[in-house]
């Protein structure tokens, strides 16, 4: 038989069940609240313990680094004093050499530069040769000035205001020399009757002058009588220069002047986006003043605006400034460039736009360079400043750098080799004691003479830039350069403090350790710098079995320990060093700043690397007199 159905619960039973359910829910809620409170209390206690541990860890770090600073201070000070003494000795020797060779040193004396400017400007009636000799002498001052400024800037504590003032003298000196050349040119065309000679065919008269002084060359031509020609060759054999002028010049009352300025340092007025190679070629069309007339033994010269100041014309004659004519007959130019230039057979020859103030190629065609003869040929439809230009970023997008010591053999001094792999070349420079460097690579013919010279770091890098390898980036260049395998352009500019510390680390340890660039350095911000480092095998037979570790210098205020306990204090000098995991392996997809187990942050990288080297390596570092280290730091 089926079970009997239960009867409906009474109201009292229903009320009892409801009360029981509410009681159970209240109990569970109370237990949950008690657990929440307990968990929150435990979490807060854990957070407080972590804060205290972080504070204690930070305090221990600060105490340890403060003690390290006190320990190293006498050593660092003694090393600095020794280095200062050696640098003073070399400076005195250099000054004595200058004195004995009767070379005046203007570059470091603002008063002398001002005096030279004012006294030279006061000289009147310079003839063309004297004006060119003045230019040649002044250009040696400009080059010396540039070297002096570069040397100042190789120090991290240079006077920026003084550098800017000294740089400002470069365009002033050159403008003065150009004014002297213009005055001498004006004197020639004003007294053209003294210079005219019969043309080869006897059908007219012309002035054709070719002058040079040092490396500056100037050719000038004036035609007196109208003569029809399709192209007229102006050949200046003594200048290795030729200008073929088209028919419009036959009937024009103008002079043609061509000057090859052998500028090694290019003024900022020509911009910084392009590297100018081989100097600047200036082609001018100058309006002639009225010719002199002889009347009963008197020479009558009409005084006009054109006879008191040079008046230049555009091409075609009368064309507005900056306008390029598409139908004007081409002017054909040919000149010989100096040696030591790295140029392709199809160089980029550009015209400096007088309105837009930038280099453009619209006015130049048919550029061709013969590396065997050094002859550059090109056709133009404008006049003004022309030059072979190259993107200033060409060699700044480097692939890798390294610094390695080389063991001295026999009586040879120890060298430190700095190697930079650019998109085009491997540049290797040997840093030596006494503040000198020598170029070792690239082993190409244009750099043969440069490789035989011992130069200061700033001088050598500048000579490379003049030759066509620019590895001295400005901040503006760096913001546009794109590293090898980088997704976006732009080099991360490290803070001055980080840059200074990183250079100190590499230069201080370079006598015993190999350094190499880190693939993460450009992506970790301006307050941190990473590099690869290992004990060198140069003194143990070159086994190359030791793997690189990753070193890091960072601003203390941006470090994790400072962020965790900001109120505890700051590290002396504000920067610390460490060995980190890094993640340099090809398989690593992210930067790993975790400190290597068993190591600690330090003020000096020499205390970090003791975990990855032998005592002999550190002893070699401490035994260095600091001269070669300072050369590496400047480089």
C-alpha positions in Angstrom: 0.0 0.0 0.0 1.3 3.5 -0.8 2.6 5.5 2.2 0.3 7.8 3.7 0.8 11.5 2.8 2.2 13.6 5.5 -0.1 16.1 6.8 0.4 19.8 6.2 2.9 21.4 8.7 1.3 23.4 11.3 1.9 27.1 11.6 4.0 26.5 14.7 6.2 24.0 12.9 6.7 26.4 10.0 7.6 29.2 12.4 10.1 27.0 14.2 11.8 26.0 11.0 12.1 29.6 9.9 13.6 30.6 13.3 16.1 27.7 13.0 17.1 28.7 9.4 17.6 32.3 10.6 19.7 31.2 13.5 21.9 29.0 11.2 22.3 31.9 8.7 23.2 34.2 11.6 25.7 31.7 12.9 27.3 31.3 9.4 27.4 35.0 8.9 29.1 35.5 12.3 31.7 32.9 11.5 32.3 34.4 8.1 32.7 37.9 9.6 35.0 36.5 12.3 37.1 34.8 9.6 37.2 38.0 7.5 38.3 40.0 10.5 40.9 37.4 11.3 42.1 37.3 7.7 42.2 41.1 7.5 44.1 41.3 10.7 46.6 38.6 9.5 47.0 40.4 6.2 47.5 43.7 7.9 50.0 42.1 10.3 51.8 40.5 7.3 51.7 43.9 5.5 53.2 45.6 8.5 55.8 42.9 8.9 56.7 43.4 5.2 56.9 47.1 5.6 59.1 46.7 8.6 61.2 44.1 6.8 61.5 46.5 3.8 62.4 49.4 6.1 65.0 47.2 7.8 66.3 45.9 4.5 66.5 49.5 3.2 68.2 50.7 6.4 70.7 47.8 6.2 71.4 48.7 2.6 72.0 52.4 3.5 74.3 51.5 6.4 76.2 49.1 4.2 76.6 51.6 1.4 77.6 54.4 3.7 80.3 52.2 5.2 81.5 51.3 1.8 81.6 55.0 0.8 83.8 55.8 3.9 86.0 52.8 3.1 86.6 53.8 -0.5 86.8 57.6 -0.1 90.6 57.7 0.7 91.3 55.3 -2.2 89.1 57.3 -4.7 90.6 60.6 -3.5 94.2 59.4 -3.8 93.5 58.1 -7.3 91.9 61.4 -8.4 94.9 63.3 -7.1 97.3 61.1 -8.9 95.4 61.4 -12.1 95.2 65.2 -11.7 99.0 65.3 -11.3 99.6 63.3 -14.5 97.1 65.4 -16.4 98.8 68.6 -15.3 102.2 67.1 -16.3 100.9 66.4 -19.8 99.2 69.8 -20.1 102.5 71.5 -19.2 104.4 69.4 -21.8 101.8 70.2 -24.4 102.0 74.0 -23.6 105.8 73.8 -23.9 105.6 72.1 -27.3 103.3 74.9 -28.5 105.7 77.5 -27.2 108.7 75.9 -28.8 106.8 75.6 -32.1 105.7 79.3 -31.9 102.0 78.3 -32.1 99.6 80.8 -30.5 96.9 79.1 -28.5 93.7 81.2 -28.9 91.2 78.4 -28.3 91.1 78.6 -24.5 91.3 82.4 -24.2 88.2 84.5 -25.0 90.1 87.8 -24.7 92.7 86.7 -27.2 90.0 85.6 -29.7 88.3 89.0 -29.4 91.6 90.8 -29.8 92.4 88.8 -32.9 88.9 89.5 -34.4 89.1 93.2 -33.8 92.7 93.6 -35.0 92.2 91.6 -38.2 88.9 93.4 -39.0 90.9 96.7 -38.7 93.3 95.7 -41.4 92.3 97.3 -44.7 93.4 96.9 -48.4 94.3 93.2 -48.2 94.9 91.8 -51.6 93.4 88.5 -52.6 96.5 86.4 -51.6 96.7 88.1 -48.3 93.0 87.6 -47.7 93.3 83.9 -48.5 96.4 83.5 -46.3 94.4 85.2 -43.5 91.6 82.7 -44.1 94.1 79.7 -43.9 95.6 81.0 -40.6 92.2 81.7 -39.1 90.9 78.2 -40.0 93.7 76.7 -37.9 92.4 78.7 -35.0 88.8 77.5 -35.8 90.1 73.8 -35.8 92.0 74.4 -32.6 88.9 76.0 -31.1 86.7 73.0 -32.1 89.2 70.6 -30.6 89.4 72.6 -27.4 85.6 72.6 -27.1 85.4 68.9 -27.8 87.9 68.3 -25.1 85.9 70.4 -22.7 82.8 68.4 -23.4 84.6 65.1 -22.9 84.5 66.0 -19.2 81.2 65.5 -17.4 81.7 68.7 -15.4 82.3 71.0 -18.3 81.2 74.7 -18.2 78.2 74.7 -20.7 78.2 78.5 -20.8 81.8 78.7 -21.7 81.4 76.0 -24.4 78.6 78.0 -25.9 80.6 81.2 -25.9 83.7 79.5 -27.5 81.5 77.8 -30.1 80.1 81.2 -31.0 83.5 82.4 -32.2 83.6 79.9 -35.0 81.1 81.6 -37.3 82.4 85.0 -36.3 86.0 84.1 -37.4 84.8 82.7 -40.7 82.4 85.5 -41.5 85.4 87.9 -40.9 87.5 85.9 -43.4 84.7 85.8 -46.0 84.3 89.6 -45.6 88.1 90.0 -46.4 87.7 87.8 -49.5 84.8 89.9 -50.6 86.7 93.1 -50.1 89.7 91.7 -52.1 87.3 90.5 -54.8 85.6 93.9 -54.9 89.0 95.6 -55.4 89.7 93.4 -58.4 86.5 94.0 -60.2 86.6 97.7 -59.3 90.1 98.0 -60.8 89.4 95.4 -63.6 91.3 97.5 -66.1 94.5 96.5 -64.2 93.8 92.8 -64.6 92.3 92.3 -68.0 94.3 90.3 -70.5 93.5 89.3 -74.1 91.7 86.0 -74.5 93.5 83.1 -76.3 91.7 83.9 -79.6 92.4 87.6 -79.3 88.8 88.5 -79.7 88.2 89.8 -76.2 89.6 90.5 -72.8 89.1 88.6 -69.6 90.3 88.2 -66.0 91.0 84.7 -65.0 92.6 84.3 -61.6 93.4 81.2 -59.7 94.7 81.5 -56.2 95.2 79.1 -53.3 96.5 79.2 -49.8 96.8 76.0 -47.8 93.7 74.1 -48.8 91.5 77.0 -49.7 91.1 77.5 -53.5 89.5 80.4 -55.4 89.0 80.9 -59.1 87.6 84.0 -60.6 86.6 85.0 -64.2 85.4 88.3 -65.7 84.7 88.7 -69.5 84.9 92.2 -71.0 83.4 91.9 -74.5 80.3 90.1 -75.7 81.1 86.7 -77.3 78.6 84.0 -78.2 79.3 80.5 -76.9 77.3 77.4 -75.9 79.6 76.5 -73.0 82.8 78.3 -72.0 85.3 76.3 -70.0 86.9 78.0 -67.0 89.8 75.8 -66.3 92.0 76.5 -63.3 94.7 73.9 -63.6 96.6 75.0 -60.5 93.4 74.6 -58.4 92.2 71.2 -59.9 88.9 73.1 -60.6 86.8 73.6 -63.7 83.6 75.4 -64.3 81.7 75.2 -67.6 79.4 78.2 -67.9 76.5 78.3 -70.4 75.4 80.8 -73.0 73.5 83.3 -70.7 76.9 84.4 -69.2 78.1 85.6 -72.6 76.1 88.8 -72.5 75.9 89.3 -68.8 78.0 92.0 -67.0 79.0 89.7 -64.2 82.0 88.0 -62.6 82.0 84.3 -61.8 83.7 83.3 -58.5 84.3 79.7 -57.3 85.7 79.0 -53.9 86.4 75.7 -52.3 86.4 76.2 -48.5 88.1 73.2 -46.9 85.9 73.5 -43.8 86.7 70.6 -41.4 84.1 71.9 -38.9 80.8 73.0 -40.3 79.0 76.0 -38.7 75.6 75.3 -37.1 74.0 77.6 -39.7 74.3 74.7 -42.1 72.2 72.5 -39.8 72.9 69.3 -38.0 70.8 66.8 -39.8 73.5 66.2 -42.5 77.2 65.6 -42.3 79.2 67.8 -44.8 82.1 66.0 -46.3 85.0 67.6 -48.1 84.2 71.2 -47.3 81.9 73.6 -49.1 82.0 74.7 -52.7 80.8 78.3 -53.1 79.8 79.4 -56.6 78.9 83.1 -56.9 77.7 85.4 -59.7 78.8 89.0 -58.9 77.5 92.1 -60.6 80.2 94.3 -62.1 80.5 98.0 -61.3 80.8 100.4 -64.2 84.2 100.1 -66.0 86.8 102.8 -65.7 87.2 105.4 -68.4 90.4 107.1 -69.4 90.0 110.8 -70.3 93.0 112.9 -71.2 95.3 111.0 -68.9 92.8 110.7 -66.1 91.2 107.5 -65.0 87.5 108.1 -64.2 85.8 105.5 -62.0 82.1 105.9 -61.4 81.2 105.4 -57.8 77.9 103.4 -57.4 76.5 101.0 -55.0 78.1 98.1 -57.0 81.5 99.6 -56.6 81.4 99.9 -52.8 80.0 96.5 -51.9 79.7 93.1 -53.6 76.3 92.5 -55.1 75.6 88.8 -55.9 73.0 87.5 -58.3 71.0 84.3 -58.3 70.9 82.0 -61.3 69.4 82.5 -63.8 70.5 86.1 -63.4 67.7 88.0 -61.7 66.0 84.9 -60.3 64.3 85.4 -56.9 66.0 83.9 -53.8 65.4 80.2 -53.3 63.6 79.6 -56.7 65.0 76.8 -58.8 64.6 77.1 -62.5 63.6 73.9 -64.4 64.7 75.3 -67.8 67.9 77.1 -67.0 71.0 75.8 -68.8 73.2 73.8 -66.4 76.5 75.0 -64.9 79.0 72.2 -65.0 81.3 71.9 -62.0 84.4 69.8 -61.4 86.8 69.9 -58.4 89.2 67.7 -56.6 88.4 66.9 -53.0 91.0 66.3 -50.3 92.2 62.9 -49.3 90.9 60.8 -46.4 87.2 60.9 -47.4 84.8 58.0 -47.4 82.5 58.7 -50.3 80.4 56.5 -52.6 80.8 56.7 -56.4 77.3 58.3 -56.5 77.6 60.9 -53.7 74.7 63.0 -52.6 75.6 66.6 -53.6 73.3 69.2 -52.3 72.6 72.9 -52.5 72.0 74.9 -49.3 68.7 76.6 -49.8 69.1 80.3 -48.8 65.5 80.7 -47.8 64.6 77.4 -46.1 68.1 77.0 -44.6 68.5 73.3 -45.4 70.4 71.1 -47.8 68.3 70.1 -50.9 69.2 68.1 -54.0 66.7 69.7 -56.4 69.3 72.1 -57.9 72.0 69.4 -58.5 72.1 66.5 -61.1 74.7 64.1 -62.5 76.9 63.9 -59.4 79.8 61.6 -59.9 82.9 60.9 -57.8 86.1 59.2 -58.9 87.8 57.7 -55.8 91.1 57.1 -57.7 91.6 60.8 -58.6 89.4 62.3 -55.9 87.5 64.3 -58.5 83.9 65.3 -57.9 81.7 66.3 -60.9 78.1 67.7 -60.8 75.8 70.0 -62.7 73.8 72.8 -61.1 71.0 75.2 -61.9 71.6 77.5 -59.0 74.5 79.3 -57.3 75.5 79.5 -53.7 76.8 76.8 -51.3 77.2 73.2 -52.5 78.6 70.2 -50.6 78.6 66.4 -50.4 76.2 65.6 -47.6 75.5 62.4 -45.7 72.7 61.7 -43.2 74.3 62.4 -39.8 72.5 59.2 -38.5 74.2 56.8 -40.9 76.7 55.4 -38.4 74.8 56.3 -35.2 72.4 53.3 -35.4 75.1 51.0 -34.0 74.6 47.3 -33.6 77.0 46.6 -30.6 79.9 48.0 -28.6 82.6 46.4 -26.5 85.5 47.3 -24.4 88.4 44.9 -23.9 91.9 45.1 -22.4 94.9 43.9 -24.4 97.9 42.5 -22.6 101.1 44.5 -23.1 104.0 42.6 -24.8 107.6 43.5 -24.2 108.1 47.3 -23.8 104.6 48.0 -25.1 102.1 49.8 -22.9 98.8 48.2 -22.1 95.9 49.1 -24.5 92.2 49.1 -24.1 90.3 48.4 -27.3 86.9 50.1 -27.8 84.9 48.5 -30.7 81.7 49.8 -32.2 79.8 48.0 -34.8 77.9 50.4 -37.1 75.7 49.5 -40.0 78.7 50.1 -42.4 81.9 49.5 -40.5 83.5 48.0 -37.4 85.3 50.9 -35.7 88.1 49.8 -33.3 90.0 52.4 -31.3 93.0 51.7 -29.0 93.0 53.8 -25.9 96.5 54.4 -24.5 98.1 56.1 -21.5 98.8 59.8 -21.7 95.3 60.6 -23.0 96.0 59.4 -26.5 94.1 57.1 -28.9 94.8 55.3 -32.1 92.4 54.1 -34.8 92.8 50.4 -35.6 89.8 49.7 -37.8 88.2 50.0 -40.3 91.2 49.0 -42.5 90.2 51.1 -45.5 92.5 53.2 -47.7 90.9 56.6 -47.0 91.7 56.2 -43.3 95.3 55.1 -43.8 96.9 58.3 -42.6 94.5 58.7 -39.7 95.4 55.2 -38.4 99.0 56.3 -38.1 98.2 59.2 -35.7 98.0 59.3 -32.0 95.3 61.8 -31.0 93.2 62.8 -28.0 89.8 61.0 -27.9 87.8 64.1 -28.9 90.3 64.8 -31.8 90.1 61.3 -33.1 86.3 61.1 -33.1 86.2 64.5 -34.8 88.7 63.3 -37.5 86.4 60.2 -38.1 83.5 62.5 -38.5 85.3 64.7 -41.0 86.2 61.6 -42.9 82.6 60.4 -43.0 82.0 58.2 -39.9 80.0 60.1 -37.4 79.9 58.3 -34.0 79.5 61.5 -31.9 75.7 61.9 -31.5 74.1 65.2 -30.4 71.0 64.9 -28.3 69.0 65.9 -31.4 70.6 63.1 -33.4 70.0 60.6 -30.7 66.3 61.3 -30.6 66.0 60.3 -34.3 68.5 57.4 -34.5 67.2 53.9 -34.7 69.1 51.1 -33.1 69.8 47.8 -34.8 66.6 45.6 -34.6 64.7 48.3 -32.8 61.0 48.8 -33.5 61.0 52.5 -33.2 63.5 55.3 -33.7 65.0 57.2 -30.8 67.9 56.4 -28.4 67.1 56.7 -24.7 69.1 59.6 -23.3 70.3 58.6 -19.9 70.4 61.1 -17.1 73.7 62.9 -16.7 74.3 61.2 -13.4 73.7 57.7 -14.9 75.9 58.5 -18.0 78.7 59.7 -15.7 78.5 56.6 -13.4 78.3 54.1 -16.3 81.4 55.7 -18.0 83.2 55.6 -14.6 82.3 51.9 -14.1 83.6 50.8 -17.6 86.7 53.0 -17.4 87.6 52.0 -13.9 87.4 48.2 -14.5 88.6 48.2 -18.2 92.1 47.0 -17.3 90.8 43.6 -16.1 87.3 43.1 -17.5 85.5 42.8 -20.8 82.4 44.9 -21.4 79.7 44.5 -24.0 76.4 46.3 -24.8 73.1 45.0 -23.4 70.1 44.6 -25.7 67.8 46.0 -23.0 69.7 49.2 -22.2 67.6 51.4 -24.6 64.3 50.1 -23.3 64.6 50.4 -19.5 64.4 54.2 -19.1 66.8 57.0 -18.5 67.4 56.2 -14.9 69.0 52.8 -15.4 71.9 51.6 -17.6 72.8 47.9 -18.2 75.8 46.3 -19.8 77.4 42.8 -20.0 80.6 42.3 -18.0 83.0 39.4 -17.4 86.6 38.9 -16.2 88.8 39.2 -19.2 90.7 36.2 -20.6 93.4 38.5 -22.2 95.9 37.5 -19.4 95.1 33.8 -19.3 95.6 32.7 -22.9 92.2 33.8 -24.4 90.1 30.8 -23.5 86.8 32.8 -23.8 85.0 30.2 -21.7 83.5 32.5 -19.1 80.0 33.8 -19.7 79.0 37.4 -19.4 77.1 38.6 -16.4 74.8 41.6 -16.5 75.7 44.7 -14.6 73.3 47.6 -13.9 73.7 51.1 -12.5 70.5 52.9 -11.5 69.3 56.0 -9.8 68.6 55.0 -6.2 65.4 56.9 -6.0 64.0 54.8 -8.8 65.1 51.5 -7.3 62.7 49.1 -5.8 64.1 49.3 -2.3 63.7 53.1 -2.3 60.2 52.8 -3.6 59.3 50.2 -0.9 60.7 52.4 1.9 60.9 56.0 0.7 61.0 57.6 4.1 64.1 55.7 5.4 66.7 57.8 3.6 68.8 58.1 0.5 72.0 56.5 -0.8 75.1 58.6 -0.8 75.8 59.9 -4.4 72.3 58.8 -5.4 73.4 55.9 -7.6 74.1 52.2 -6.9 75.4 49.2 -8.8 74.4 45.6 -9.0 74.7 42.3 -10.9 71.3 41.2 -12.2 69.8 38.3 -14.1 69.2 40.7 -17.0 67.8 38.3 -19.6 70.4 38.6 -22.3 69.7 35.1 -23.6 68.0 35.1 -27.1 65.1 33.1 -25.6 64.4 35.8 -23.0 61.5 38.1 -23.9 61.6 40.5 -21.1 64.2 42.4 -19.0 64.8 40.8 -15.6 66.1 43.3 -12.9 66.3 40.7 -10.2 69.6 40.8 -8.3 71.8 37.7 -8.7 71.5 35.4 -5.7 74.4 35.9 -3.2 75.1 39.4 -4.3 74.1 42.9 -3.0 73.8 46.4 -4.3 77.0 48.4 -4.0 78.2 51.9 -4.6 81.1 50.6 -6.7 80.8 48.0 -9.4 84.3 46.7 -8.3 82.6 45.3 -5.2 79.9 43.6 -7.3 82.2 41.9 -9.7 84.3 40.3 -6.9 81.8 37.5 -7.1 82.6 36.7 -10.7 86.4 37.2 -10.8 89.7 36.2 -9.3 91.6 38.4 -6.8 94.3 39.0 -9.4 91.8 40.9 -11.6 90.8 43.3 -8.9 94.5 43.7 -7.9 95.2 44.7 -11.5 92.4 47.3 -11.4 93.8 48.9 -8.2 97.3 48.9 -9.6 96.4 51.1 -12.6 97.7 54.7 -12.4 94.4 56.0 -13.8 95.8 57.5 -17.0 94.5 54.8 -19.4 91.2 54.7 -17.5 90.8 58.4 -18.0 91.4 58.0 -21.7 88.7 55.4 -21.9 86.3 57.5 -19.9 86.9 60.5 -22.3 86.4 58.2 -25.3 
